[in-house]
Amino acid sequence: MYNFNDLFNSYYRSLCIYAIHLINDDDSVEDIVMECYIKLWNRLNNGEHIDDVKNYLFIAVRNACYDLNRKNCSSNDFIQIEQVKDVIQLNCDDDRSYREARLWKAIDSLPKKCREIFLMSKRDELTYVEIANELNLSVKTVEAQIGKAYKILRGKAMEIYFLSLSLFL
């Protein structure tokens, strides 16, 4: 039913880029993505049916990245505000990566359906009509969910901006 080579070729690069936004360990990104493909392969070979393989892969990669971050962070890793200021100042050149990481974190915090619709529009580049047809929704509902996502993301952007600003005051 599934052509595994097509699944791999279709999503591998996107999954690696997504994982880079979630973890700071570039060496682990490919390992994480490959492990997720192996888990998918095993589930499919065991006769499991997965309705949305793409969604499964992105969620599996996200969860694996979160697990790695949790594993690498112990309770002794708390740092002082002064250390945070130094880290942020040292990484000013890497501002784009910081913004992208925050954006992905904000997108991940969207309500489930809102996030799904937003990602279908932006990541998958589907039109509102295509999204509505795929999810059996009205185009107006899709428009409303995209608007909701933008409103939430704008609010998150302001929170990030003010948090960053307060660190330097």
Residue, then its C-alpha position, 0 to 999 in steps of 0.5 A: m500500500y505504501n511505497f517506502n522509497d517514495l515516503f523517504n524521498s518525499y519527507y526526509r529533507s523536510l523532517c531534517i530541517y524541522a528537527i534542526h529547529l527543535i534541537n541544537d545538535d546537528d549530528s543527531v538530526e539525521d539519526i533521529v529522522m532515520e530512527c523515525y523512519i525505522k519505527l514507521w517501517n516496523r509498524l507498516n511491516n506489522g500490518e498497522h495502518i497509518d492514516d496520515v504518514k506525513n503527519y505521523l513522521f513529523i510528530a515522531v520526529r518532534n517527539a524524538c527531539y523533545d525526548l533528546n532535549r529532556k534527556n540532555c537537560s538535567s535538573n542541574d542545568f538551571i542557569q542564572i539570568e546573567q548567563v542567559k544574557d551572555v548566551i543571547q549576546l554571543n548568539c546575536d549573529d545567529d539571530r535568524s536561527y533563534r527566531e526560527a526556533r521560536l517560530w517553530k515552538a510557537i507553531d507547535s503551541l497552536p491548538k491541534k486543528c489550528r496547527e494542522i491547518f496552518l502547517m498544511s497551508k504554509r509547510d505543505e503549500l496547500t490552498y485553502v480550498e485544498i485544505a477544506n476538501e482534505l479535511n471536510l471543512s468549509v473554506k471559511t473555517v480554514e480561513a478562520q483557523i489561519g487567522k486564529a493561527y496568525k493572531i496567536l503567533r503575533g501574540k507569541a512574537m510580542e511575548i518573545y520580543f518583550l522577554s528578550l528586551s527585559l533580559f537586557l534591561 
